[in-house]
Amino acid sequence: MRQLTVKRALVAMLIPAALILSSCSSDNDDQDGSKQASLVDSSNFASCAEAREVGAAPLLKGDPGYRAEWDRDGDGVACETDGSAKVTTPASSAPVGETQDSGMNGILVPGTAANRQQISANSVSFDLPGMDLNDAAKWMGSHLPINSDVDGMKPCDVRRFDDLHEWFWAGEVTASGVDMFSVSVLNTTPISVLIRNSPSDPAGC
């Protein structure tokens, strides 16, 4: 009878102790998990090593923790890892990087250009969100082959108005007119750029 009483007393002491140990372990796991989740979600990584340590690397342009100074080759991917890539997509649907091809005679537009519209077989337009007329005109002017031929047409004129900036290239004069190519920045909402090839523009330059 005495042995049974001792056993019951031991069991009564051991069960609460086991429950306490289990609770402590669970609390520590929760704290560690919360700490790691906090680091993954943080936009204030101190270094690429920290981002890699918590599995947040590589960081894509548009990710909360992305920093341009960590993107050594300027491809929109910071804190790159060897042979591995995080499965995610950039916040913006615009191509990563500074520029994108308009699809017209090699003319470039900003990487943030959106809402591409094929107006006709010979003309295309883009919206330039976040830019005013002067910013857009300056950007386009610095990326256009202003002093070079475009598809065999030679640069011939630049026109600036309060609500419009245009660059023109002209081809051979024919009986039906002059082959023309133009890039126009328009003061629309948002600002837009129109790239156009006019096969027979009688006005010329």
C-alpha positions as CSV (number, residue, x, y, z in Angstrom):
1,M,0.0,0.0,0.0
2,R,2.9,2.3,0.9
3,Q,4.6,1.6,-2.4
4,L,1.4,2.5,-4.3
5,T,1.2,5.8,-2.5
6,V,4.8,6.6,-3.3
7,K,4.3,5.9,-7.0
8,R,1.2,8.1,-7.1
9,A,3.2,10.9,-5.5
10,L,6.0,10.6,-8.1
11,V,3.5,10.6,-11.0
12,A,1.8,13.6,-9.5
13,M,5.2,15.5,-9.5
14,L,6.5,14.3,-12.9
15,I,3.4,15.2,-15.0
16,P,3.4,18.9,-14.2
17,A,7.2,19.0,-14.8
18,A,6.8,17.4,-18.2
19,L,4.0,19.9,-19.1
20,I,6.2,22.8,-18.0
21,L,9.1,21.6,-20.1
22,S,6.9,21.1,-23.1
23,S,5.4,24.6,-22.8
24,C,8.8,26.2,-22.6
25,S,10.0,24.3,-25.7
26,S,6.9,25.4,-27.6
27,D,7.3,29.0,-26.5
28,N,10.9,29.1,-27.6
29,D,9.9,27.5,-31.0
30,D,7.2,30.2,-31.4
31,Q,9.6,33.0,-30.5
32,D,12.3,31.7,-32.9
33,G,9.7,31.3,-35.7
34,S,8.4,34.8,-35.1
35,K,11.9,36.2,-35.1
36,Q,12.7,34.5,-38.4
37,A,9.4,35.6,-39.9
38,S,10.1,39.1,-38.8
39,L,13.5,39.0,-40.4
40,V,12.1,37.6,-43.7
41,D,9.5,40.3,-43.8
42,S,11.9,43.1,-42.9
43,S,12.8,45.7,-45.4
44,N,15.8,46.7,-43.3
45,F,18.3,44.0,-43.9
46,A,21.8,45.1,-42.7
47,S,23.5,43.2,-45.5
48,C,23.1,40.6,-48.2
49,A,24.5,38.0,-45.8
50,E,21.5,38.6,-43.4
51,A,19.0,38.4,-46.3
52,R,20.6,35.1,-47.4
53,E,20.7,33.8,-43.8
54,V,16.9,34.0,-43.4
55,G,16.2,32.7,-47.0
56,A,15.0,36.1,-48.4
57,A,17.7,36.3,-51.1
58,P,17.9,37.0,-53.9
59,L,16.0,40.2,-53.7
60,L,14.2,41.4,-56.9
61,K,13.6,45.0,-57.8
62,G,10.3,45.8,-56.2
63,D,10.9,43.5,-53.2
64,P,10.7,45.4,-49.8
65,G,14.4,44.7,-49.0
66,Y,15.9,45.4,-52.5
67,R,18.7,48.0,-52.6
68,A,20.3,49.3,-55.8
69,E,23.7,49.3,-54.2
70,W,23.5,45.5,-53.7
71,D,22.6,45.0,-57.3
72,R,26.2,45.0,-58.7
73,D,25.4,44.2,-62.3
74,G,22.2,46.4,-62.5
75,D,20.0,43.5,-63.7
76,G,17.3,44.1,-61.0
77,V,18.5,41.2,-58.8
78,A,20.3,42.0,-55.6
79,C,22.0,39.6,-53.2
80,E,22.2,36.9,-55.8
81,T,22.9,33.4,-54.6
82,D,25.0,30.8,-56.4
83,G,22.8,28.5,-58.5
84,S,19.6,29.4,-56.7
85,A,16.8,31.8,-57.2
86,K,13.8,32.8,-55.2
87,V,10.5,32.0,-56.9
88,T,8.7,35.3,-57.1
89,T,7.8,38.0,-59.5
90,P,8.6,41.7,-59.5
91,A,6.0,44.1,-58.0
92,S,5.8,45.9,-61.4
93,S,4.9,44.2,-64.6
94,A,7.5,46.4,-66.3
95,P,10.7,44.6,-67.4
96,V,13.5,44.8,-64.9
97,G,16.1,47.4,-65.7
98,E,16.2,50.9,-67.0
99,T,15.0,50.4,-70.6
100,Q,12.8,48.2,-72.8
101,D,12.6,47.8,-76.5
102,S,9.6,49.6,-78.1
103,G,9.6,47.1,-81.0
104,M,10.0,49.9,-83.5
105,N,13.3,50.3,-85.2
106,G,15.3,49.6,-82.0
107,I,13.9,52.6,-80.2
108,L,14.1,52.3,-76.4
109,V,11.6,53.5,-73.9
110,P,11.8,53.6,-70.0
111,G,11.6,50.3,-68.2
112,T,8.5,51.6,-66.4
113,A,6.7,52.4,-69.7
114,A,3.3,50.7,-69.6
115,N,0.1,50.2,-71.5
116,R,1.7,49.4,-74.9
117,Q,-0.8,50.0,-77.7
118,Q,-0.2,49.1,-81.3
119,I,-2.0,52.0,-83.0
120,S,-1.3,50.6,-86.5
121,A,1.2,48.4,-88.2
122,N,3.5,51.4,-88.3
123,S,2.9,53.1,-85.0
124,V,3.0,52.2,-81.3
125,S,2.4,54.2,-78.1
126,F,3.3,53.8,-74.4
127,D,2.2,55.5,-71.2
128,L,5.1,57.0,-69.1
129,P,3.7,56.9,-65.5
130,G,5.6,59.0,-62.9
131,M,7.1,61.4,-65.5
132,D,6.2,64.9,-66.5
133,L,6.6,66.3,-70.0
134,N,10.1,67.6,-69.4
135,D,11.3,64.5,-67.7
136,A,10.0,62.3,-70.4
137,A,11.4,64.5,-73.2
138,K,14.8,64.6,-71.5
139,W,14.8,60.8,-71.0
140,M,13.8,60.0,-74.6
141,G,16.2,62.6,-76.0
142,S,19.1,61.0,-74.1
143,H,18.2,57.5,-75.4
144,L,17.4,58.3,-79.1
145,P,20.0,58.0,-81.9
146,I,19.6,61.7,-82.6
147,N,22.7,61.9,-84.8
148,S,22.3,58.5,-86.4
149,D,20.3,57.0,-89.1
150,V,17.2,55.0,-88.2
151,D,16.3,52.2,-90.7
152,G,18.2,54.1,-93.4
153,M,16.4,57.4,-92.6
154,K,18.6,60.4,-91.6
155,P,17.8,62.8,-88.6
156,C,16.2,65.9,-90.0
157,D,14.4,67.9,-87.3
158,V,13.6,68.4,-83.6
159,R,10.4,70.3,-82.6
160,R,9.6,71.5,-79.1
161,F,6.2,73.0,-78.0
162,D,4.5,73.6,-74.7
163,D,2.7,70.3,-74.9
164,L,4.8,68.3,-77.4
165,H,8.4,67.3,-78.1
166,E,9.2,65.5,-81.4
167,W,12.2,64.1,-83.2
168,F,12.1,63.3,-87.0
169,W,14.1,61.2,-89.4
170,A,13.6,61.4,-93.2
171,G,14.2,58.9,-96.0
172,E,14.4,59.2,-99.7
173,V,12.2,61.7,-101.6
174,T,9.9,59.9,-104.0
175,A,7.0,60.9,-106.2
176,S,4.6,60.0,-103.4
177,G,6.4,62.0,-100.7
178,V,9.1,61.3,-98.1
179,D,9.5,58.3,-95.9
180,M,9.4,59.7,-92.3
181,F,10.0,58.3,-88.8
182,S,9.1,60.2,-85.7
183,V,9.2,59.9,-81.9
184,S,6.7,62.2,-80.1
185,V,6.4,62.8,-76.3
186,L,2.8,64.1,-75.7
187,N,1.5,66.0,-72.7
188,T,-1.3,63.5,-71.9
189,T,-2.4,62.0,-68.6
190,P,-0.3,60.1,-68.0
191,I,2.5,61.4,-70.3
192,S,2.8,59.2,-73.4
193,V,5.2,58.6,-76.2
194,L,4.2,57.8,-79.8
195,I,6.6,56.1,-82.1
196,R,5.5,56.3,-85.8
197,N,6.7,55.4,-89.2
198,S,4.9,57.4,-91.9
199,P,5.7,55.7,-95.3
200,S,4.6,58.7,-97.4
201,D,4.5,62.0,-95.5
202,P,4.3,64.7,-98.1
203,A,5.3,67.4,-95.6
204,G,8.8,66.1,-95.1
205,C,11.1,67.9,-92.7
